Amino acid sequence: MRIEDRVRIGELFEEYGGLLTEKQRTMLNEYCGLDLSLCEIAKQYNVTRQAVRDAIRRAIFQLEEYERVLKTVELKAKLKNRLEKLKVAAESGGELAAIIELLEE
């Protein structure tokens, strides 16, 4: 799994992880957060590697669906970007009109 994918999953997990089943939450955290292999997780829960893989894939799909509908992570990223622009404009002595325009975006 690419680092960008792990970051994305981490953001989604932080926002929507509480909506997953306990099993999905635990396995996804162990796989992405603790960097355990599918085999290690399977041994721990006495299930097949395929069962772990399926649970993780379903969890990731579910997280993506929550974001597709709710767009909370996307909104937070946009707000963070706006705040950064406002901070730069204010620190550089930007004109009031430019700052107001950033607020109205």
Backbone as XML, in Angstrom:
<?xml version="1.0"?>
<chain id="A" units="angstrom">
  <residue number="1" name="MET">
    <atom name="N" x="0.851" y="-1.181" z="0.000"/>
    <atom name="CA" x="0.000" y="0.000" z="0.000"/>
    <atom name="C" x="0.894" y="1.240" z="0.000"/>
  </residue>
  <residue number="2" name="ARG">
    <atom name="N" x="0.582" y="2.182" z="-0.883"/>
    <atom name="CA" x="1.367" y="3.418" z="-0.979"/>
    <atom name="C" x="1.164" y="4.288" z="0.253"/>
  </residue>
  <residue number="3" name="ILE">
    <atom name="N" x="2.145" y="5.136" z="0.528"/>
    <atom name="CA" x="2.075" y="6.018" z="1.695"/>
    <atom name="C" x="0.894" y="6.982" z="1.570"/>
  </residue>
  <residue number="4" name="GLU">
    <atom name="N" x="0.608" y="7.440" z="0.353"/>
    <atom name="CA" x="-0.524" y="8.345" z="0.146"/>
    <atom name="C" x="-1.842" y="7.664" z="0.512"/>
  </residue>
  <residue number="5" name="ASP">
    <atom name="N" x="-1.930" y="6.381" z="0.173"/>
    <atom name="CA" x="-3.129" y="5.614" z="0.518"/>
    <atom name="C" x="-3.265" y="5.468" z="2.028"/>
  </residue>
  <residue number="6" name="ARG">
    <atom name="N" x="-2.156" y="5.218" z="2.681"/>
    <atom name="CA" x="-2.186" y="5.078" z="4.145"/>
    <atom name="C" x="-2.597" y="6.379" z="4.822"/>
  </residue>
  <residue number="7" name="VAL">
    <atom name="N" x="-2.098" y="7.492" z="4.301"/>
    <atom name="CA" x="-2.467" y="8.804" z="4.858"/>
    <atom name="C" x="-3.962" y="9.037" z="4.668"/>
  </residue>
  <residue number="8" name="ARG">
    <atom name="N" x="-4.450" y="8.756" z="3.476"/>
    <atom name="CA" x="-5.880" y="8.935" z="3.178"/>
    <atom name="C" x="-6.736" y="8.059" z="4.097"/>
  </residue>
  <residue number="9" name="ILE">
    <atom name="N" x="-6.359" y="6.804" z="4.226"/>
    <atom name="CA" x="-7.102" y="5.891" z="5.096"/>
    <atom name="C" x="-7.046" y="6.376" z="6.544"/>
  </residue>
  <residue number="10" name="GLY">
    <atom name="N" x="-5.894" y="6.869" z="6.948"/>
    <atom name="CA" x="-5.761" y="7.404" z="8.301"/>
    <atom name="C" x="-6.699" y="8.574" z="8.561"/>
  </residue>
  <residue number="11" name="GLU">
    <atom name="N" x="-6.792" y="9.470" z="7.593"/>
    <atom name="CA" x="-7.711" y="10.608" z="7.732"/>
    <atom name="C" x="-9.154" y="10.132" z="7.823"/>
  </residue>
  <residue number="12" name="LEU">
    <atom name="N" x="-9.510" y="9.216" z="6.940"/>
    <atom name="CA" x="-10.873" y="8.696" z="6.945"/>
    <atom name="C" x="-11.161" y="7.928" z="8.232"/>
  </residue>
  <residue number="13" name="PHE">
    <atom name="N" x="-10.177" y="7.149" z="8.681"/>
    <atom name="CA" x="-10.344" y="6.363" z="9.904"/>
    <atom name="C" x="-10.535" y="7.280" z="11.110"/>
  </residue>
  <residue number="14" name="GLU">
    <atom name="N" x="-9.771" y="8.349" z="11.149"/>
    <atom name="CA" x="-9.885" y="9.297" z="12.259"/>
    <atom name="C" x="-11.278" y="9.924" z="12.300"/>
  </residue>
  <residue number="15" name="GLU">
    <atom name="N" x="-11.807" y="10.210" z="11.123"/>
    <atom name="CA" x="-13.106" y="10.871" z="11.041"/>
    <atom name="C" x="-14.271" y="9.904" z="11.226"/>
  </residue>
  <residue number="16" name="TYR">
    <atom name="N" x="-14.207" y="8.750" z="10.590"/>
    <atom name="CA" x="-15.359" y="7.847" z="10.535"/>
    <atom name="C" x="-15.122" y="6.482" z="11.184"/>
  </residue>
  <residue number="17" name="GLY">
    <atom name="N" x="-13.963" y="6.256" z="11.770"/>
    <atom name="CA" x="-13.632" y="4.944" z="12.324"/>
    <atom name="C" x="-14.645" y="4.434" z="13.333"/>
  </residue>
  <residue number="18" name="GLY">
    <atom name="N" x="-15.234" y="5.343" z="14.065"/>
    <atom name="CA" x="-16.230" y="4.950" z="15.061"/>
    <atom name="C" x="-17.483" y="4.352" z="14.463"/>
  </residue>
  <residue number="19" name="LEU">
    <atom name="N" x="-17.672" y="4.528" z="13.152"/>
    <atom name="CA" x="-18.851" y="3.987" z="12.487"/>
    <atom name="C" x="-18.642" y="2.567" z="11.965"/>
  </residue>
  <residue number="20" name="LEU">
    <atom name="N" x="-17.412" y="2.094" z="12.011"/>
    <atom name="CA" x="-17.098" y="0.731" z="11.570"/>
    <atom name="C" x="-17.437" y="-0.264" z="12.668"/>
  </residue>
  <residue number="21" name="THR">
    <atom name="N" x="-17.532" y="-1.534" z="12.296"/>
    <atom name="CA" x="-17.713" y="-2.560" z="13.315"/>
    <atom name="C" x="-16.420" y="-2.668" z="14.126"/>
  </residue>
  <residue number="22" name="GLU">
    <atom name="N" x="-16.509" y="-3.216" z="15.291"/>
    <atom name="CA" x="-15.326" y="-3.388" z="16.144"/>
    <atom name="C" x="-14.259" y="-4.204" z="15.422"/>
  </residue>
  <residue number="23" name="LYS">
    <atom name="N" x="-14.670" y="-5.263" z="14.755"/>
    <atom name="CA" x="-13.746" y="-6.132" z="14.022"/>
    <atom name="C" x="-13.042" y="-5.362" z="12.913"/>
  </residue>
  <residue number="24" name="GLN">
    <atom name="N" x="-13.799" y="-4.613" z="12.119"/>
    <atom name="CA" x="-13.200" y="-3.827" z="11.041"/>
    <atom name="C" x="-12.241" y="-2.774" z="11.592"/>
  </residue>
  <residue number="25" name="ARG">
    <atom name="N" x="-12.671" y="-2.087" z="12.629"/>
    <atom name="CA" x="-11.862" y="-1.032" z="13.240"/>
    <atom name="C" x="-10.545" y="-1.594" z="13.763"/>
  </residue>
  <residue number="26" name="THR">
    <atom name="N" x="-10.631" y="-2.714" z="14.456"/>
    <atom name="CA" x="-9.436" y="-3.326" z="15.032"/>
    <atom name="C" x="-8.480" y="-3.817" z="13.958"/>
  </residue>
  <residue number="27" name="MET">
    <atom name="N" x="-9.001" y="-4.536" z="12.980"/>
    <atom name="CA" x="-8.134" y="-5.082" z="11.935"/>
    <atom name="C" x="-7.518" y="-3.980" z="11.074"/>
  </residue>
  <residue number="28" name="LEU">
    <atom name="N" x="-8.293" y="-2.963" z="10.742"/>
    <atom name="CA" x="-7.765" y="-1.866" z="9.937"/>
    <atom name="C" x="-6.696" y="-1.102" z="10.705"/>
  </residue>
  <residue number="29" name="ASN">
    <atom name="N" x="-6.917" y="-0.895" z="11.985"/>
    <atom name="CA" x="-5.917" y="-0.219" z="12.808"/>
    <atom name="C" x="-4.633" y="-1.038" z="12.900"/>
  </residue>
  <residue number="30" name="GLU">
    <atom name="N" x="-4.772" y="-2.336" z="13.069"/>
    <atom name="CA" x="-3.583" y="-3.184" z="13.157"/>
    <atom name="C" x="-2.830" y="-3.229" z="11.830"/>
  </residue>
  <residue number="31" name="TYR">
    <atom name="N" x="-3.559" y="-3.224" z="10.731"/>
    <atom name="CA" x="-2.932" y="-3.306" z="9.411"/>
    <atom name="C" x="-2.281" y="-1.977" z="9.015"/>
  </residue>
  <residue number="32" name="CYS">
    <atom name="N" x="-3.018" y="-0.892" z="9.143"/>
    <atom name="CA" x="-2.495" y="0.413" z="8.712"/>
    <atom name="C" x="-1.744" y="1.142" z="9.817"/>
  </residue>
  <residue number="33" name="GLY">
    <atom name="N" x="-2.295" y="1.130" z="11.021"/>
    <atom name="CA" x="-1.688" y="1.871" z="12.117"/>
    <atom name="C" x="-0.487" y="1.181" z="12.729"/>
  </residue>
  <residue number="34" name="LEU">
    <atom name="N" x="-0.596" y="-0.115" z="12.953"/>
    <atom name="CA" x="0.491" y="-0.864" z="13.593"/>
    <atom name="C" x="1.381" y="-1.579" z="12.583"/>
  </residue>
  <residue number="35" name="ASP">
    <atom name="N" x="0.986" y="-1.522" z="11.297"/>
    <atom name="CA" x="1.754" y="-2.102" z="10.195"/>
    <atom name="C" x="1.968" y="-3.616" z="10.343"/>
  </residue>
  <residue number="36" name="LEU">
    <atom name="N" x="0.958" y="-4.305" z="10.872"/>
    <atom name="CA" x="1.026" y="-5.758" z="10.948"/>
    <atom name="C" x="0.647" y="-6.341" z="9.588"/>
  </residue>
  <residue number="37" name="SER">
    <atom name="N" x="1.172" y="-7.488" z="9.262"/>
    <atom name="CA" x="0.832" y="-8.146" z="8.000"/>
    <atom name="C" x="-0.525" y="-8.825" z="8.129"/>
  </residue>
  <residue number="38" name="LEU">
    <atom name="N" x="-1.091" y="-9.172" z="6.985"/>
    <atom name="CA" x="-2.362" y="-9.898" z="6.986"/>
    <atom name="C" x="-2.220" y="-11.226" z="7.721"/>
  </residue>
  <residue number="39" name="CYS">
    <atom name="N" x="-1.084" y="-11.897" z="7.517"/>
    <atom name="CA" x="-0.846" y="-13.185" z="8.182"/>
    <atom name="C" x="-0.760" y="-13.024" z="9.702"/>
  </residue>
  <residue number="40" name="GLU">
    <atom name="N" x="-0.088" y="-11.982" z="10.158"/>
    <atom name="CA" x="0.029" y="-11.753" z="11.604"/>
    <atom name="C" x="-1.337" y="-11.513" z="12.226"/>
  </residue>
  <residue number="41" name="ILE">
    <atom name="N" x="-2.155" y="-10.722" z="11.548"/>
    <atom name="CA" x="-3.499" y="-10.437" z="12.057"/>
    <atom name="C" x="-4.352" y="-11.704" z="12.031"/>
  </residue>
  <residue number="42" name="ALA">
    <atom name="N" x="-4.233" y="-12.468" z="10.956"/>
    <atom name="CA" x="-5.003" y="-13.713" z="10.835"/>
    <atom name="C" x="-4.664" y="-14.677" z="11.962"/>
  </residue>
  <residue number="43" name="LYS">
    <atom name="N" x="-3.395" y="-14.829" z="12.269"/>
    <atom name="CA" x="-2.982" y="-15.719" z="13.366"/>
    <atom name="C" x="-3.549" y="-15.244" z="14.697"/>
  </residue>
  <residue number="44" name="GLN">
    <atom name="N" x="-3.515" y="-13.946" z="14.907"/>
    <atom name="CA" x="-3.990" y="-13.369" z="16.161"/>
    <atom name="C" x="-5.477" y="-13.665" z="16.394"/>
  </residue>
  <residue number="45" name="TYR">
    <atom name="N" x="-6.272" y="-13.666" z="15.324"/>
    <atom name="CA" x="-7.712" y="-13.876" z="15.449"/>
    <atom name="C" x="-8.160" y="-15.262" z="15.009"/>
  </residue>
  <residue number="46" name="ASN">
    <atom name="N" x="-7.188" y="-16.102" z="14.676"/>
    <atom name="CA" x="-7.466" y="-17.474" z="14.281"/>
    <atom name="C" x="-8.447" y="-17.544" z="13.105"/>
  </residue>
  <residue number="47" name="VAL">
    <atom name="N" x="-8.163" y="-16.699" z="12.103"/>
    <atom name="CA" x="-8.944" y="-16.691" z="10.869"/>
    <atom name="C" x="-7.969" y="-16.764" z="9.697"/>
  </residue>
  <residue number="48" name="THR">
    <atom name="N" x="-8.508" y="-16.870" z="8.504"/>
    <atom name="CA" x="-7.636" y="-16.942" z="7.331"/>
    <atom name="C" x="-7.149" y="-15.549" z="6.940"/>
  </residue>
  <residue number="49" name="ARG">
    <atom name="N" x="-6.059" y="-15.547" z="6.196"/>
    <atom name="CA" x="-5.504" y="-14.309" z="5.672"/>
    <atom name="C" x="-6.550" y="-13.621" z="4.784"/>
  </residue>
  <residue number="50" name="GLN">
    <atom name="N" x="-7.267" y="-14.427" z="4.020"/>
    <atom name="CA" x="-8.306" y="-13.898" z="3.129"/>
    <atom name="C" x="-9.427" y="-13.217" z="3.917"/>
  </residue>
  <residue number="51" name="ALA">
    <atom name="N" x="-9.792" y="-13.768" z="5.052"/>
    <atom name="CA" x="-10.838" y="-13.163" z="5.883"/>
    <atom name="C" x="-10.398" y="-11.790" z="6.388"/>
  </residue>
  <residue number="52" name="VAL">
    <atom name="N" x="-9.147" y="-11.682" z="6.771"/>
    <atom name="CA" x="-8.608" y="-10.395" z="7.229"/>
    <atom name="C" x="-8.603" y="-9.401" z="6.072"/>
  </residue>
  <residue number="53" name="ARG">
    <atom name="N" x="-8.119" y="-9.867" z="4.928"/>
    <atom name="CA" x="-8.074" y="-9.005" z="3.737"/>
    <atom name="C" x="-9.467" y="-8.496" z="3.389"/>
  </residue>
  <residue number="54" name="ASP">
    <atom name="N" x="-10.451" y="-9.373" z="3.414"/>
    <atom name="CA" x="-11.825" y="-8.977" z="3.096"/>
    <atom name="C" x="-12.363" y="-7.959" z="4.108"/>
  </residue>
  <residue number="55" name="ALA">
    <atom name="N" x="-12.100" y="-8.187" z="5.379"/>
    <atom name="CA" x="-12.570" y="-7.264" z="6.420"/>
    <atom name="C" x="-11.944" y="-5.881" z="6.238"/>
  </residue>
  <residue number="56" name="ILE">
    <atom name="N" x="-10.667" y="-5.852" z="5.907"/>
    <atom name="CA" x="-9.969" y="-4.576" z="5.710"/>
    <atom name="C" x="-10.495" y="-3.879" z="4.458"/>
  </residue>
  <residue number="57" name="ARG">
    <atom name="N" x="-10.681" y="-4.627" z="3.388"/>
    <atom name="CA" x="-11.213" y="-4.032" z="2.154"/>
    <atom name="C" x="-12.618" y="-3.478" z="2.364"/>
  </residue>
  <residue number="58" name="ARG">
    <atom name="N" x="-13.447" y="-4.206" z="3.087"/>
    <atom name="CA" x="-14.805" y="-3.716" z="3.372"/>
    <atom name="C" x="-14.756" y="-2.460" z="4.231"/>
  </residue>
  <residue number="59" name="ALA">
    <atom name="N" x="-13.857" y="-2.445" z="5.195"/>
    <atom name="CA" x="-13.725" y="-1.272" z="6.073"/>
    <atom name="C" x="-13.296" y="-0.046" z="5.267"/>
  </residue>
  <residue number="60" name="ILE">
    <atom name="N" x="-12.309" y="-0.216" z="4.399"/>
    <atom name="CA" x="-11.837" y="0.907" z="3.577"/>
    <atom name="C" x="-12.949" y="1.376" z="2.641"/>
  </residue>
  <residue number="61" name="PHE">
    <atom name="N" x="-13.656" y="0.440" z="2.040"/>
    <atom name="CA" x="-14.781" y="0.796" z="1.170"/>
    <atom name="C" x="-15.822" y="1.587" z="1.949"/>
  </residue>
  <residue number="62" name="GLN">
    <atom name="N" x="-16.124" y="1.136" z="3.149"/>
    <atom name="CA" x="-17.121" y="1.810" z="3.975"/>
    <atom name="C" x="-16.672" y="3.223" z="4.331"/>
  </residue>
  <residue number="63" name="LEU">
    <atom name="N" x="-15.397" y="3.385" z="4.690"/>
    <atom name="CA" x="-14.867" y="4.716" z="5.003"/>
    <atom name="C" x="-14.980" y="5.641" z="3.793"/>
  </residue>
  <residue number="64" name="GLU">
    <atom name="N" x="-14.643" y="5.124" z="2.624"/>
    <atom name="CA" x="-14.736" y="5.926" z="1.397"/>
    <atom name="C" x="-16.185" y="6.305" z="1.105"/>
  </residue>
  <residue number="65" name="GLU">
    <atom name="N" x="-17.111" y="5.404" z="1.373"/>
    <atom name="CA" x="-18.531" y="5.701" z="1.167"/>
    <atom name="C" x="-19.011" y="6.799" z="2.112"/>
  </residue>
  <residue number="66" name="TYR">
    <atom name="N" x="-18.594" y="6.715" z="3.372"/>
    <atom name="CA" x="-18.965" y="7.769" z="4.317"/>
    <atom name="C" x="-18.465" y="9.123" z="3.818"/>
  </residue>
  <residue number="67" name="GLU">
    <atom name="N" x="-17.233" y="9.163" z="3.336"/>
    <atom name="CA" x="-16.670" y="10.413" z="2.854"/>
    <atom name="C" x="-17.373" y="10.874" z="1.574"/>
  </residue>
  <residue number="68" name="ARG">
    <atom name="N" x="-17.716" y="9.953" z="0.708"/>
    <atom name="CA" x="-18.409" y="10.312" z="-0.529"/>
    <atom name="C" x="-19.730" y="11.018" z="-0.226"/>
  </residue>
  <residue number="69" name="VAL">
    <atom name="N" x="-20.425" y="10.543" z="0.795"/>
    <atom name="CA" x="-21.720" y="11.105" z="1.147"/>
    <atom name="C" x="-21.576" y="12.349" z="2.031"/>
  </residue>
  <residue number="70" name="LEU">
    <atom name="N" x="-20.744" y="12.272" z="3.053"/>
    <atom name="CA" x="-20.664" y="13.339" z="4.051"/>
    <atom name="C" x="-19.630" y="14.421" z="3.736"/>
  </residue>
  <residue number="71" name="LYS">
    <atom name="N" x="-18.550" y="14.048" z="3.069"/>
    <atom name="CA" x="-17.490" y="14.973" z="2.655"/>
    <atom name="C" x="-16.865" y="15.768" z="3.813"/>
  </residue>
  <residue number="72" name="THR">
    <atom name="N" x="-16.812" y="15.198" z="4.968"/>
    <atom name="CA" x="-16.261" y="15.877" z="6.134"/>
    <atom name="C" x="-14.751" y="16.097" z="6.008"/>
  </residue>
  <residue number="73" name="VAL">
    <atom name="N" x="-14.027" y="15.100" z="5.559"/>
    <atom name="CA" x="-12.572" y="15.224" z="5.423"/>
    <atom name="C" x="-12.244" y="16.271" z="4.358"/>
  </residue>
  <residue number="74" name="GLU">
    <atom name="N" x="-12.979" y="16.249" z="3.264"/>
    <atom name="CA" x="-12.777" y="17.232" z="2.199"/>
    <atom name="C" x="-13.041" y="18.645" z="2.705"/>
  </residue>
  <residue number="75" name="LEU">
    <atom name="N" x="-14.119" y="18.826" z="3.441"/>
    <atom name="CA" x="-14.461" y="20.137" z="3.978"/>
    <atom name="C" x="-13.390" y="20.635" z="4.941"/>
  </residue>
  <residue number="76" name="LYS">
    <atom name="N" x="-12.903" y="19.753" z="5.799"/>
    <atom name="CA" x="-11.849" y="20.151" z="6.735"/>
    <atom name="C" x="-10.584" y="20.588" z="5.998"/>
  </residue>
  <residue number="77" name="ALA">
    <atom name="N" x="-10.243" y="19.892" z="4.915"/>
    <atom name="CA" x="-9.062" y="20.256" z="4.132"/>
    <atom name="C" x="-9.251" y="21.631" z="3.489"/>
  </residue>
  <residue number="78" name="LYS">
    <atom name="N" x="-10.439" y="21.895" z="2.956"/>
    <atom name="CA" x="-10.722" y="23.198" z="2.365"/>
    <atom name="C" x="-10.647" y="24.309" z="3.407"/>
  </residue>
  <residue number="79" name="LEU">
    <atom name="N" x="-11.212" y="24.067" z="4.572"/>
    <atom name="CA" x="-11.171" y="25.070" z="5.638"/>
    <atom name="C" x="-9.741" y="25.342" z="6.093"/>
  </residue>
  <residue number="80" name="LYS">
    <atom name="N" x="-8.959" y="24.296" z="6.208"/>
    <atom name="CA" x="-7.556" y="24.464" z="6.605"/>
    <atom name="C" x="-6.807" y="25.294" z="5.567"/>
  </residue>
  <residue number="81" name="ASN">
    <atom name="N" x="-7.060" y="25.032" z="4.302"/>
    <atom name="CA" x="-6.429" y="25.781" z="3.219"/>
    <atom name="C" x="-6.830" y="27.253" z="3.277"/>
  </residue>
  <residue number="82" name="ARG">
    <atom name="N" x="-8.107" y="27.513" z="3.472"/>
    <atom name="CA" x="-8.588" y="28.901" z="3.582"/>
    <atom name="C" x="-7.956" y="29.622" z="4.758"/>
  </residue>
  <residue number="83" name="LEU">
    <atom name="N" x="-7.913" y="28.958" z="5.893"/>
    <atom name="CA" x="-7.315" y="29.578" z="7.072"/>
    <atom name="C" x="-5.848" y="29.920" z="6.841"/>
  </residue>
  <residue number="84" name="GLU">
    <atom name="N" x="-5.148" y="29.033" z="6.152"/>
    <atom name="CA" x="-3.742" y="29.302" z="5.849"/>
    <atom name="C" x="-3.610" y="30.524" z="4.940"/>
  </residue>
  <residue number="85" name="LYS">
    <atom name="N" x="-4.481" y="30.627" z="3.932"/>
    <atom name="CA" x="-4.459" y="31.793" z="3.051"/>
    <atom name="C" x="-4.760" y="33.072" z="3.822"/>
  </residue>
  <residue number="86" name="LEU">
    <atom name="N" x="-5.739" y="33.005" z="4.721"/>
    <atom name="CA" x="-6.074" y="34.171" z="5.541"/>
    <atom name="C" x="-4.910" y="34.573" z="6.429"/>
  </residue>
  <residue number="87" name="LYS">
    <atom name="N" x="-4.255" y="33.597" z="7.001"/>
    <atom name="CA" x="-3.109" y="33.867" z="7.868"/>
    <atom name="C" x="-2.004" y="34.562" z="7.080"/>
  </residue>
  <residue number="88" name="VAL">
    <atom name="N" x="-1.710" y="34.062" z="5.901"/>
    <atom name="CA" x="-0.672" y="34.662" z="5.057"/>
    <atom name="C" x="-1.061" y="36.082" z="4.669"/>
  </residue>
  <residue number="89" name="ALA">
    <atom name="N" x="-2.331" y="36.271" z="4.278"/>
    <atom name="CA" x="-2.794" y="37.597" z="3.878"/>
    <atom name="C" x="-2.721" y="38.580" z="5.043"/>
  </residue>
  <residue number="90" name="ALA">
    <atom name="N" x="-3.121" y="38.141" z="6.220"/>
    <atom name="CA" x="-3.107" y="39.018" z="7.392"/>
    <atom name="C" x="-1.675" y="39.348" z="7.815"/>
  </residue>
  <residue number="91" name="GLU">
    <atom name="N" x="-0.797" y="38.365" z="7.790"/>
    <atom name="CA" x="0.594" y="38.583" z="8.199"/>
    <atom name="C" x="1.349" y="39.472" z="7.228"/>
  </residue>
  <residue number="92" name="SER">
    <atom name="N" x="0.978" y="39.441" z="5.955"/>
    <atom name="CA" x="1.676" y="40.245" z="4.958"/>
    <atom name="C" x="1.059" y="41.627" z="4.812"/>
  </residue>
  <residue number="93" name="GLY">
    <atom name="N" x="0.117" y="41.936" z="5.682"/>
    <atom name="CA" x="-0.513" y="43.255" z="5.623"/>
    <atom name="C" x="-1.421" y="43.403" z="4.424"/>
  </residue>
  <residue number="94" name="GLY">
    <atom name="N" x="-2.035" y="42.296" z="4.041"/>
    <atom name="CA" x="-2.924" y="42.290" z="2.876"/>
    <atom name="C" x="-4.059" y="43.282" z="3.031"/>
  </residue>
  <residue number="95" name="GLU">
    <atom name="N" x="-4.560" y="43.716" z="1.901"/>
    <atom name="CA" x="-5.672" y="44.656" z="1.906"/>
    <atom name="C" x="-6.924" y="43.994" z="2.464"/>
  </residue>
  <residue number="96" name="LEU">
    <atom name="N" x="-7.726" y="44.799" z="3.098"/>
    <atom name="CA" x="-8.960" y="44.305" z="3.696"/>
    <atom name="C" x="-9.861" y="43.659" z="2.642"/>
  </residue>
  <residue number="97" name="ALA">
    <atom name="N" x="-9.918" y="44.208" z="1.456"/>
    <atom name="CA" x="-10.767" y="43.663" z="0.395"/>
    <atom name="C" x="-10.330" y="42.253" z="0.018"/>
  </residue>
  <residue number="98" name="ALA">
    <atom name="N" x="-9.018" y="42.022" z="-0.034"/>
    <atom name="CA" x="-8.507" y="40.693" z="-0.377"/>
    <atom name="C" x="-8.837" y="39.688" z="0.721"/>
  </residue>
  <residue number="99" name="ILE">
    <atom name="N" x="-8.730" y="40.114" z="1.948"/>
    <atom name="CA" x="-9.042" y="39.236" z="3.079"/>
    <atom name="C" x="-10.534" y="38.903" z="3.083"/>
  </residue>
  <residue number="100" name="ILE">
    <atom name="N" x="-11.374" y="39.894" z="2.828"/>
    <atom name="CA" x="-12.823" y="39.656" z="2.771"/>
    <atom name="C" x="-13.152" y="38.695" z="1.640"/>
  </residue>
  <residue number="101" name="GLU">
    <atom name="N" x="-12.478" y="38.844" z="0.510"/>
    <atom name="CA" x="-12.713" y="37.942" z="-0.610"/>
    <atom name="C" x="-12.364" y="36.498" z="-0.237"/>
  </residue>
  <residue number="102" name="LEU">
    <atom name="N" x="-11.274" y="36.320" z="0.491"/>
    <atom name="CA" x="-10.910" y="34.974" z="0.949"/>
    <atom name="C" x="-11.961" y="34.419" z="1.885"/>
  </residue>
  <residue number="103" name="LEU">
    <atom name="N" x="-12.524" y="35.256" z="2.719"/>
    <atom name="CA" x="-13.565" y="34.803" z="3.655"/>
    <atom name="C" x="-14.832" y="34.380" z="2.920"/>
  </residue>
  <residue number="104" name="GLU">
    <atom name="N" x="-15.119" y="35.010" z="1.805"/>
    <atom name="CA" x="-16.359" y="34.740" z="1.096"/>
    <atom name="C" x="-16.270" y="33.580" z="0.126"/>
  </residue>
  <residue number="105" name="GLU">
    <atom name="N" x="-15.093" y="33.015" z="-0.083"/>
    <atom name="CA" x="-14.926" y="31.883" z="-1.007"/>
    <atom name="C" x="-15.796" y="30.723" z="-0.615"/>
  </residue>
</chain>
